Amino acid sequence: MQKFSDHTHHSLFEDMALAPGQTQPSIFGRCQDDGLVFPWHQYKAETDAVWLAIEFHMQ
């Protein structure tokens, strides 16, 4: 998973390798204006892969 400080690929500030079946860290978003805010991010597979990103927000 790669995180960016703004909406450009040149602003990469974290590049985290995730093992098969591993999830992102639970402390990923931050609270702002009564909601969760996530940094601009992308998931990038280094091999041929089929994957699914699911977000579940509890209120």
mmCIF file of the N, C-alpha and C atoms, coordinates in Angstrom:
data_MODEL
# 
_entry.id   MODEL 
# 
loop_
_atom_site.group_PDB 
_atom_site.id 
_atom_site.type_symbol 
_atom_site.label_atom_id 
_atom_site.label_alt_id 
_atom_site.label_comp_id 
_atom_site.label_asym_id 
_atom_site.label_entity_id 
_atom_site.label_seq_id 
_atom_site.pdbx_PDB_ins_code 
_atom_site.Cartn_x 
_atom_site.Cartn_y 
_atom_site.Cartn_z 
_atom_site.occupancy 
_atom_site.B_iso_or_equiv 
_atom_site.pdbx_formal_charge 
_atom_site.auth_seq_id 
_atom_site.auth_comp_id 
_atom_site.auth_asym_id 
_atom_site.auth_atom_id 
_atom_site.pdbx_PDB_model_num 
ATOM 1   N N  . MET A 1 1  ? 0.848   -1.156  0.000   1.00 0.00 ? 1  MET A N  1 
ATOM 2   C CA . MET A 1 1  ? 0.000   0.000   0.000   1.00 0.00 ? 1  MET A CA 1 
ATOM 3   C C  . MET A 1 1  ? 0.897   1.223   0.000   1.00 0.00 ? 1  MET A C  1 
ATOM 4   N N  . GLN A 1 2  ? 0.562   2.180   -0.832  1.00 0.00 ? 2  GLN A N  1 
ATOM 5   C CA . GLN A 1 2  ? 1.336   3.404   -0.919  1.00 0.00 ? 2  GLN A CA 1 
ATOM 6   C C  . GLN A 1 2  ? 0.465   4.582   -0.490  1.00 0.00 ? 2  GLN A C  1 
ATOM 7   N N  . LYS A 1 3  ? 1.032   5.471   0.334   1.00 0.00 ? 3  LYS A N  1 
ATOM 8   C CA . LYS A 1 3  ? 0.313   6.665   0.789   1.00 0.00 ? 3  LYS A CA 1 
ATOM 9   C C  . LYS A 1 3  ? 1.018   7.902   0.248   1.00 0.00 ? 3  LYS A C  1 
ATOM 10  N N  . PHE A 1 4  ? 0.212   8.917   -0.064  1.00 0.00 ? 4  PHE A N  1 
ATOM 11  C CA . PHE A 1 4  ? 0.714   10.149  -0.646  1.00 0.00 ? 4  PHE A CA 1 
ATOM 12  C C  . PHE A 1 4  ? 0.238   11.344  0.183   1.00 0.00 ? 4  PHE A C  1 
ATOM 13  N N  . SER A 1 5  ? 1.067   12.386  0.263   1.00 0.00 ? 5  SER A N  1 
ATOM 14  C CA . SER A 1 5  ? 0.684   13.564  1.047   1.00 0.00 ? 5  SER A CA 1 
ATOM 15  C C  . SER A 1 5  ? -0.254  14.488  0.282   1.00 0.00 ? 5  SER A C  1 
ATOM 16  N N  . ASP A 1 6  ? -0.290  14.405  -1.040  1.00 0.00 ? 6  ASP A N  1 
ATOM 17  C CA . ASP A 1 6  ? -1.288  15.125  -1.830  1.00 0.00 ? 6  ASP A CA 1 
ATOM 18  C C  . ASP A 1 6  ? -1.644  14.274  -3.044  1.00 0.00 ? 6  ASP A C  1 
ATOM 19  N N  . HIS A 1 7  ? -2.372  14.806  -3.966  1.00 0.00 ? 7  HIS A N  1 
ATOM 20  C CA . HIS A 1 7  ? -2.897  14.011  -5.077  1.00 0.00 ? 7  HIS A CA 1 
ATOM 21  C C  . HIS A 1 7  ? -1.919  13.898  -6.245  1.00 0.00 ? 7  HIS A C  1 
ATOM 22  N N  . THR A 1 8  ? -0.656  13.660  -5.940  1.00 0.00 ? 8  THR A N  1 
ATOM 23  C CA . THR A 1 8  ? 0.342   13.404  -6.983  1.00 0.00 ? 8  THR A CA 1 
ATOM 24  C C  . THR A 1 8  ? 1.180   12.209  -6.576  1.00 0.00 ? 8  THR A C  1 
ATOM 25  N N  . HIS A 1 9  ? 1.644   11.453  -7.539  1.00 0.00 ? 9  HIS A N  1 
ATOM 26  C CA . HIS A 1 9  ? 2.477   10.289  -7.227  1.00 0.00 ? 9  HIS A CA 1 
ATOM 27  C C  . HIS A 1 9  ? 3.866   10.700  -6.739  1.00 0.00 ? 9  HIS A C  1 
ATOM 28  N N  . HIS A 1 10 ? 4.262   11.940  -6.951  1.00 0.00 ? 10 HIS A N  1 
ATOM 29  C CA . HIS A 1 10 ? 5.566   12.416  -6.483  1.00 0.00 ? 10 HIS A CA 1 
ATOM 30  C C  . HIS A 1 10 ? 5.581   12.696  -4.982  1.00 0.00 ? 10 HIS A C  1 
ATOM 31  N N  . SER A 1 11 ? 4.419   12.675  -4.347  1.00 0.00 ? 11 SER A N  1 
ATOM 32  C CA . SER A 1 11 ? 4.335   12.983  -2.912  1.00 0.00 ? 11 SER A CA 1 
ATOM 33  C C  . SER A 1 11 ? 4.281   11.722  -2.048  1.00 0.00 ? 11 SER A C  1 
ATOM 34  N N  . LEU A 1 12 ? 4.745   10.596  -2.574  1.00 0.00 ? 12 LEU A N  1 
ATOM 35  C CA . LEU A 1 12 ? 4.759   9.327   -1.829  1.00 0.00 ? 12 LEU A CA 1 
ATOM 36  C C  . LEU A 1 12 ? 5.516   9.503   -0.520  1.00 0.00 ? 12 LEU A C  1 
ATOM 37  N N  . PHE A 1 13 ? 4.881   9.145   0.608   1.00 0.00 ? 13 PHE A N  1 
ATOM 38  C CA . PHE A 1 13 ? 5.573   9.221   1.890   1.00 0.00 ? 13 PHE A CA 1 
ATOM 39  C C  . PHE A 1 13 ? 5.622   7.888   2.626   1.00 0.00 ? 13 PHE A C  1 
ATOM 40  N N  . GLU A 1 14 ? 4.884   6.889   2.152   1.00 0.00 ? 14 GLU A N  1 
ATOM 41  C CA . GLU A 1 14 ? 4.957   5.565   2.775   1.00 0.00 ? 14 GLU A CA 1 
ATOM 42  C C  . GLU A 1 14 ? 4.669   4.508   1.722   1.00 0.00 ? 14 GLU A C  1 
ATOM 43  N N  . ASP A 1 15 ? 5.497   3.484   1.680   1.00 0.00 ? 15 ASP A N  1 
ATOM 44  C CA . ASP A 1 15 ? 5.328   2.371   0.749   1.00 0.00 ? 15 ASP A CA 1 
ATOM 45  C C  . ASP A 1 15 ? 5.425   1.094   1.576   1.00 0.00 ? 15 ASP A C  1 
ATOM 46  N N  . MET A 1 16 ? 4.276   0.509   1.899   1.00 0.00 ? 16 MET A N  1 
ATOM 47  C CA . MET A 1 16 ? 4.211   -0.634  2.808   1.00 0.00 ? 16 MET A CA 1 
ATOM 48  C C  . MET A 1 16 ? 3.909   -1.913  2.035   1.00 0.00 ? 16 MET A C  1 
ATOM 49  N N  . ALA A 1 17 ? 4.779   -2.906  2.150   1.00 0.00 ? 17 ALA A N  1 
ATOM 50  C CA . ALA A 1 17 ? 4.534   -4.212  1.530   1.00 0.00 ? 17 ALA A CA 1 
ATOM 51  C C  . ALA A 1 17 ? 3.603   -5.010  2.429   1.00 0.00 ? 17 ALA A C  1 
ATOM 52  N N  . LEU A 1 18 ? 2.548   -5.552  1.859   1.00 0.00 ? 18 LEU A N  1 
ATOM 53  C CA . LEU A 1 18 ? 1.601   -6.372  2.605   1.00 0.00 ? 18 LEU A CA 1 
ATOM 54  C C  . LEU A 1 18 ? 1.699   -7.806  2.103   1.00 0.00 ? 18 LEU A C  1 
ATOM 55  N N  . ALA A 1 19 ? 1.806   -8.746  3.022   1.00 0.00 ? 19 ALA A N  1 
ATOM 56  C CA . ALA A 1 19 ? 1.863   -10.164 2.680   1.00 0.00 ? 19 ALA A CA 1 
ATOM 57  C C  . ALA A 1 19 ? 0.470   -10.653 2.279   1.00 0.00 ? 19 ALA A C  1 
ATOM 58  N N  . PRO A 1 20 ? 0.383   -11.753 1.532   1.00 0.00 ? 20 PRO A N  1 
ATOM 59  C CA . PRO A 1 20 ? -0.940  -12.284 1.170   1.00 0.00 ? 20 PRO A CA 1 
ATOM 60  C C  . PRO A 1 20 ? -1.810  -12.491 2.407   1.00 0.00 ? 20 PRO A C  1 
ATOM 61  N N  . GLY A 1 21 ? -3.020  -11.976 2.361   1.00 0.00 ? 21 GLY A N  1 
ATOM 62  C CA . GLY A 1 21 ? -3.954  -12.097 3.469   1.00 0.00 ? 21 GLY A CA 1 
ATOM 63  C C  . GLY A 1 21 ? -3.801  -11.041 4.546   1.00 0.00 ? 21 GLY A C  1 
ATOM 64  N N  . GLN A 1 22 ? -2.747  -10.247 4.493   1.00 0.00 ? 22 GLN A N  1 
ATOM 65  C CA . GLN A 1 22 ? -2.522  -9.206  5.493   1.00 0.00 ? 22 GLN A CA 1 
ATOM 66  C C  . GLN A 1 22 ? -3.400  -7.997  5.181   1.00 0.00 ? 22 GLN A C  1 
ATOM 67  N N  . THR A 1 23 ? -3.850  -7.306  6.203   1.00 0.00 ? 23 THR A N  1 
ATOM 68  C CA . THR A 1 23 ? -4.648  -6.102  6.017   1.00 0.00 ? 23 THR A CA 1 
ATOM 69  C C  . THR A 1 23 ? -3.811  -4.882  6.364   1.00 0.00 ? 23 THR A C  1 
ATOM 70  N N  . GLN A 1 24 ? -4.314  -3.737  5.966   1.00 0.00 ? 24 GLN A N  1 
ATOM 71  C CA . GLN A 1 24 ? -3.618  -2.493  6.292   1.00 0.00 ? 24 GLN A CA 1 
ATOM 72  C C  . GLN A 1 24 ? -3.706  -2.250  7.790   1.00 0.00 ? 24 GLN A C  1 
ATOM 73  N N  . PRO A 1 25 ? -2.851  -1.382  8.330   1.00 0.00 ? 25 PRO A N  1 
ATOM 74  C CA . PRO A 1 25 ? -2.917  -1.076  9.756   1.00 0.00 ? 25 PRO A CA 1 
ATOM 75  C C  . PRO A 1 25 ? -4.288  -0.525  10.129  1.00 0.00 ? 25 PRO A C  1 
ATOM 76  N N  . SER A 1 26 ? -4.752  -0.833  11.321  1.00 0.00 ? 26 SER A N  1 
ATOM 77  C CA . SER A 1 26 ? -6.082  -0.372  11.726  1.00 0.00 ? 26 SER A CA 1 
ATOM 78  C C  . SER A 1 26 ? -6.115  1.143   11.913  1.00 0.00 ? 26 SER A C  1 
ATOM 79  N N  . ILE A 1 27 ? -5.003  1.762   12.260  1.00 0.00 ? 27 ILE A N  1 
ATOM 80  C CA . ILE A 1 27 ? -4.963  3.208   12.408  1.00 0.00 ? 27 ILE A CA 1 
ATOM 81  C C  . ILE A 1 27 ? -4.486  3.782   11.080  1.00 0.00 ? 27 ILE A C  1 
ATOM 82  N N  . PHE A 1 28 ? -5.427  4.014   10.187  1.00 0.00 ? 28 PHE A N  1 
ATOM 83  C CA . PHE A 1 28 ? -5.096  4.440   8.838   1.00 0.00 ? 28 PHE A CA 1 
ATOM 84  C C  . PHE A 1 28 ? -5.687  5.814   8.549   1.00 0.00 ? 28 PHE A C  1 
ATOM 85  N N  . GLY A 1 29 ? -6.961  5.989   8.833   1.00 0.00 ? 29 GLY A N  1 
ATOM 86  C CA . GLY A 1 29 ? -7.613  7.274   8.615   1.00 0.00 ? 29 GLY A CA 1 
ATOM 87  C C  . GLY A 1 29 ? -7.494  8.141   9.852   1.00 0.00 ? 29 GLY A C  1 
ATOM 88  N N  . ARG A 1 30 ? -7.929  9.384   9.727   1.00 0.00 ? 30 ARG A N  1 
ATOM 89  C CA . ARG A 1 30 ? -7.951  10.273  10.883  1.00 0.00 ? 30 ARG A CA 1 
ATOM 90  C C  . ARG A 1 30 ? -9.313  10.955  10.926  1.00 0.00 ? 30 ARG A C  1 
ATOM 91  N N  . CYS A 1 31 ? -9.740  11.319  12.117  1.00 0.00 ? 31 CYS A N  1 
ATOM 92  C CA . CYS A 1 31 ? -11.034 11.974  12.280  1.00 0.00 ? 31 CYS A CA 1 
ATOM 93  C C  . CYS A 1 31 ? -10.919 13.449  11.926  1.00 0.00 ? 31 CYS A C  1 
ATOM 94  N N  . GLN A 1 32 ? -11.884 13.924  11.140  1.00 0.00 ? 32 GLN A N  1 
ATOM 95  C CA . GLN A 1 32 ? -11.932 15.334  10.770  1.00 0.00 ? 32 GLN A CA 1 
ATOM 96  C C  . GLN A 1 32 ? -13.355 15.673  10.379  1.00 0.00 ? 32 GLN A C  1 
ATOM 97  N N  . ASP A 1 33 ? -13.885 16.756  10.916  1.00 0.00 ? 33 ASP A N  1 
ATOM 98  C CA . ASP A 1 33 ? -15.243 17.212  10.580  1.00 0.00 ? 33 ASP A CA 1 
ATOM 99  C C  . ASP A 1 33 ? -16.273 16.100  10.741  1.00 0.00 ? 33 ASP A C  1 
ATOM 100 N N  . ASP A 1 34 ? -16.258 15.444  11.887  1.00 0.00 ? 34 ASP A N  1 
ATOM 101 C CA . ASP A 1 34 ? -17.219 14.383  12.204  1.00 0.00 ? 34 ASP A CA 1 
ATOM 102 C C  . ASP A 1 34 ? -17.209 13.222  11.218  1.00 0.00 ? 34 ASP A C  1 
ATOM 103 N N  . GLY A 1 35 ? -16.055 12.902  10.654  1.00 0.00 ? 35 GLY A N  1 
ATOM 104 C CA . GLY A 1 35 ? -15.945 11.771  9.745   1.00 0.00 ? 35 GLY A CA 1 
ATOM 105 C C  . GLY A 1 35 ? -14.504 11.320  9.628   1.00 0.00 ? 35 GLY A C  1 
ATOM 106 N N  . LEU A 1 36 ? -14.293 10.235  8.916   1.00 0.00 ? 36 LEU A N  1 
ATOM 107 C CA . LEU A 1 36 ? -12.942 9.729   8.690   1.00 0.00 ? 36 LEU A CA 1 
ATOM 108 C C  . LEU A 1 36 ? -12.375 10.304  7.402   1.00 0.00 ? 36 LEU A C  1 
ATOM 109 N N  . VAL A 1 37 ? -11.109 10.684  7.451   1.00 0.00 ? 37 VAL A N  1 
ATOM 110 C CA . VAL A 1 37 ? -10.406 11.191  6.283   1.00 0.00 ? 37 VAL A CA 1 
ATOM 111 C C  . VAL A 1 37 ? -9.215  10.280  6.043   1.00 0.00 ? 37 VAL A C  1 
ATOM 112 N N  . PHE A 1 38 ? -9.072  9.807   4.820   1.00 0.00 ? 38 PHE A N  1 
ATOM 113 C CA . PHE A 1 38 ? -7.973  8.919   4.474   1.00 0.00 ? 38 PHE A CA 1 
ATOM 114 C C  . PHE A 1 38 ? -7.003  9.646   3.552   1.00 0.00 ? 38 PHE A C  1 
ATOM 115 N N  . PRO A 1 39 ? -5.701  9.428   3.738   1.00 0.00 ? 39 PRO A N  1 
ATOM 116 C CA . PRO A 1 39 ? -4.762  10.052  2.807   1.00 0.00 ? 39 PRO A CA 1 
ATOM 117 C C  . PRO A 1 39 ? -4.948  9.441   1.417   1.00 0.00 ? 39 PRO A C  1 
ATOM 118 N N  . TRP A 1 40 ? -4.524  10.163  0.405   1.00 0.00 ? 40 TRP A N  1 
ATOM 119 C CA . TRP A 1 40 ? -4.567  9.637   -0.956  1.00 0.00 ? 40 TRP A CA 1 
ATOM 120 C C  . TRP A 1 40 ? -3.702  8.390   -0.960  1.00 0.00 ? 40 TRP A C  1 
ATOM 121 N N  . HIS A 1 41 ? -4.202  7.274   -1.459  1.00 0.00 ? 41 HIS A N  1 
ATOM 122 C CA . HIS A 1 41 ? -3.464  6.015   -1.371  1.00 0.00 ? 41 HIS A CA 1 
ATOM 123 C C  . HIS A 1 41 ? -3.801  5.121   -2.559  1.00 0.00 ? 41 HIS A C  1 
ATOM 124 N N  . GLN A 1 42 ? -2.982  4.106   -2.737  1.00 0.00 ? 42 GLN A N  1 
ATOM 125 C CA . GLN A 1 42 ? -3.244  3.107   -3.764  1.00 0.00 ? 42 GLN A CA 1 
ATOM 126 C C  . GLN A 1 42 ? -2.656  1.775   -3.313  1.00 0.00 ? 42 GLN A C  1 
ATOM 127 N N  . TYR A 1 43 ? -3.229  0.718   -3.814  1.00 0.00 ? 43 TYR A N  1 
ATOM 128 C CA . TYR A 1 43 ? -2.699  -0.623  -3.609  1.00 0.00 ? 43 TYR A CA 1 
ATOM 129 C C  . TYR A 1 43 ? -2.050  -1.047  -4.913  1.00 0.00 ? 43 TYR A C  1 
ATOM 130 N N  . LYS A 1 44 ? -0.858  -1.593  -4.828  1.00 0.00 ? 44 LYS A N  1 
ATOM 131 C CA . LYS A 1 44 ? -0.110  -1.945  -6.026  1.00 0.00 ? 44 LYS A CA 1 
ATOM 132 C C  . LYS A 1 44 ? 0.414   -3.373  -5.871  1.00 0.00 ? 44 LYS A C  1 
ATOM 133 N N  . ALA A 1 45 ? 0.021   -4.256  -6.799  1.00 0.00 ? 45 ALA A N  1 
ATOM 134 C CA . ALA A 1 45 ? 0.505   -5.634  -6.771  1.00 0.00 ? 45 ALA A CA 1 
ATOM 135 C C  . ALA A 1 45 ? 1.804   -5.726  -7.562  1.00 0.00 ? 45 ALA A C  1 
ATOM 136 N N  . GLU A 1 46 ? 2.780   -6.435  -7.017  1.00 0.00 ? 46 GLU A N  1 
ATOM 137 C CA . GLU A 1 46 ? 4.058   -6.604  -7.706  1.00 0.00 ? 46 GLU A CA 1 
ATOM 138 C C  . GLU A 1 46 ? 4.081   -7.849  -8.582  1.00 0.00 ? 46 GLU A C  1 
ATOM 139 N N  . THR A 1 47 ? 3.062   -8.679  -8.466  1.00 0.00 ? 47 THR A N  1 
ATOM 140 C CA . THR A 1 47 ? 2.933   -9.875  -9.301  1.00 0.00 ? 47 THR A CA 1 
ATOM 141 C C  . THR A 1 47 ? 1.512   -9.899  -9.858  1.00 0.00 ? 47 THR A C  1 
ATOM 142 N N  . ASP A 1 48 ? 1.250   -10.803 -10.792 1.00 0.00 ? 48 ASP A N  1 
ATOM 143 C CA . ASP A 1 48 ? -0.121  -10.953 -11.271 1.00 0.00 ? 48 ASP A CA 1 
ATOM 144 C C  . ASP A 1 48 ? -0.991  -11.353 -10.090 1.00 0.00 ? 48 ASP A C  1 
ATOM 145 N N  . ALA A 1 49 ? -2.062  -10.638 -9.886  1.00 0.00 ? 49 ALA A N  1 
ATOM 146 C CA . ALA A 1 49 ? -2.888  -10.904 -8.719  1.00 0.00 ? 49 ALA A CA 1 
ATOM 147 C C  . ALA A 1 49 ? -4.316  -10.451 -8.979  1.00 0.00 ? 49 ALA A C  1 
ATOM 148 N N  . VAL A 1 50 ? -5.231  -11.077 -8.264  1.00 0.00 ? 50 VAL A N  1 
ATOM 149 C CA . VAL A 1 50 ? -6.605  -10.617 -8.198  1.00 0.00 ? 50 VAL A CA 1 
ATOM 150 C C  . VAL A 1 50 ? -6.837  -10.273 -6.737  1.00 0.00 ? 50 VAL A C  1 
ATOM 151 N N  . TRP A 1 51 ? -7.273  -9.048  -6.479  1.00 0.00 ? 51 TRP A N  1 
ATOM 152 C CA . TRP A 1 51 ? -7.473  -8.644  -5.095  1.00 0.00 ? 51 TRP A CA 1 
ATOM 153 C C  . TRP A 1 51 ? -8.681  -7.729  -5.014  1.00 0.00 ? 51 TRP A C  1 
ATOM 154 N N  . LEU A 1 52 ? -9.179  -7.558  -3.808  1.00 0.00 ? 52 LEU A N  1 
ATOM 155 C CA . LEU A 1 52 ? -10.367 -6.765  -3.571  1.00 0.00 ? 52 LEU A CA 1 
ATOM 156 C C  . LEU A 1 52 ? -10.143 -5.908  -2.338  1.00 0.00 ? 52 LEU A C  1 
ATOM 157 N N  . ALA A 1 53 ? -10.387 -4.632  -2.462  1.00 0.00 ? 53 ALA A N  1 
ATOM 158 C CA . ALA A 1 53 ? -10.303 -3.719  -1.312  1.00 0.00 ? 53 ALA A CA 1 
ATOM 159 C C  . ALA A 1 53 ? -11.716 -3.487  -0.790  1.00 0.00 ? 53 ALA A C  1 
ATOM 160 N N  . ILE A 1 54 ? -11.907 -3.718  0.493   1.00 0.00 ? 54 ILE A N  1 
ATOM 161 C CA . ILE A 1 54 ? -13.207 -3.531  1.131   1.00 0.00 ? 54 ILE A CA 1 
ATOM 162 C C  . ILE A 1 54 ? -13.021 -2.571  2.289   1.00 0.00 ? 54 ILE A C  1 
ATOM 163 N N  . GLU A 1 55 ? -13.875 -1.554  2.346   1.00 0.00 ? 55 GLU A N  1 
ATOM 164 C CA . GLU A 1 55 ? -13.834 -0.628  3.474   1.00 0.00 ? 55 GLU A CA 1 
ATOM 165 C C  . GLU A 1 55 ? -15.133 -0.767  4.250   1.00 0.00 ? 55 GLU A C  1 
ATOM 166 N N  . PHE A 1 56 ? -15.010 -0.896  5.561   1.00 0.00 ? 56 PHE A N  1 
ATOM 167 C CA . PHE A 1 56 ? -16.150 -1.049  6.435   1.00 0.00 ? 56 PHE A CA 1 
ATOM 168 C C  . PHE A 1 56 ? -16.063 0.033   7.498   1.00 0.00 ? 56 PHE A C  1 
ATOM 169 N N  . HIS A 1 57 ? -17.013 0.924   7.518   1.00 0.00 ? 57 HIS A N  1 
ATOM 170 C CA . HIS A 1 57 ? -17.008 2.032   8.480   1.00 0.00 ? 57 HIS A CA 1 
ATOM 171 C C  . HIS A 1 57 ? -18.099 1.811   9.507   1.00 0.00 ? 57 HIS A C  1 
ATOM 172 N N  . MET A 1 58 ? -17.717 1.810   10.763  1.00 0.00 ? 58 MET A N  1 
ATOM 173 C CA . MET A 1 58 ? -18.679 1.660   11.852  1.00 0.00 ? 58 MET A CA 1 
ATOM 174 C C  . MET A 1 58 ? -18.963 3.043   12.418  1.00 0.00 ? 58 MET A C  1 
ATOM 175 N N  . GLN A 1 59 ? -20.211 3.287   12.728  1.00 0.00 ? 59 GLN A N  1 
ATOM 176 C CA . GLN A 1 59 ? -20.563 4.591   13.328  1.00 0.00 ? 59 GLN A CA 1 
ATOM 177 C C  . GLN A 1 59 ? -21.127 4.407   14.688  1.00 0.00 ? 59 GLN A C  1 
# 
